Structures are given as C-alpha cells and as structure tokens.
Amino acid sequence: MSALPKVGNLAPAFTLLNQDGEKISLKSFRGEKNVVLYFYPKAMTPGCTVQACGIRDNKAKFSRKDTVVLGVSIDSPARLAKFREKEGLNFDLLSDEDHAIADKYGVWALKKNYGKEYMGLVRTTFIINADGRLVHIMDKVKTKTHHDDVLLWIKENL
C-alpha cells in the first residue's frame, strides 16, 4: 500500500469515467465545490449499497454545504450504471478499473477476508475543499453512518 496523501496538500489530480462513460476531473470542481471522494470495494454489495443510499438520501444536505460526492471503485462504467439505476443514486460513481487513482490515494492494499489475502480497495473517504486541498481523511468508515459522519465534519470544519 502506498502512503495516504498528506492533509493540507493539494489532493492528487484525476480524471475518471463515470457511470455514463463521461470524463470527470477533480480540477473541474476547484473554486466551486468541496468534494467528498469516497472509495468503496464493489458496487451492488450490501455495505456499499447502504453507504451509497445514505449519500443519495442526503444529497440536498451536501448541496447546501456546496459539496459534491463522488464514489470510486474498480467496477466498470457499465456495472456502475446498473448500480446507480438499481438504487436510484443521484451522484456520480467513478470507474478506476486499473486502480491507478486508488494507488495515488493509498487505498489499494492487501486485504484479508475469511482467511484469504488479496489486493483490493480499502473503504476510505477524502474530503477536499474548494481550493483543491485535502482537508480530512476518514479511514474508519462505518457504512450505515458514513453520510452523517461526513456531513458533521463538513459542518464543523468547512
């Protein structure tokens, strides 16, 4: 696992395809919006669905805080489109199939599950301010309360 980026530095730049095959770049939000960039292991799995639906149901609260939420996984754009449609998600899901951006953010790592070891995405959230600076990293993410935890941090700090 590479190191996590440093809080206070500019967030690592990226351009990824969303669920519709459109290019989304971090720099396009600079000067306009805060960005919540959250990495999750796999679309349409129970924990990831709970996490995404919490964000969906609180989109208006994020908007009021001038914040856009982007979910990143190694799923293909086609799978992300299915996930978005199935759950009625109202924010962009980004495809990092070669995990290059996950590597940049230090969240592609060795995981253990049921005694097996494999490389995968570690569920982690990065909060980036409108200046493009990384202001907070949440690495102990609880899927059920993720949206509330992020909104509380933004309310208290941005």
Secondary structure, DSSP 8 states (H G I E B T S, - for coil): ------TTSB----EEEETTS-EEEGGGGTTT-EEEEEE-S-TTSHHHHHHHHHHHHTHHHHHHTTEEEEEEESS-HHHHHHHHHHHT--SEEEE-TT-HHHHHTT-EEEEEETTEEEEEE--EEEEE-TTSBEEEEE-S--TTTHHHHHHHHHHHH-
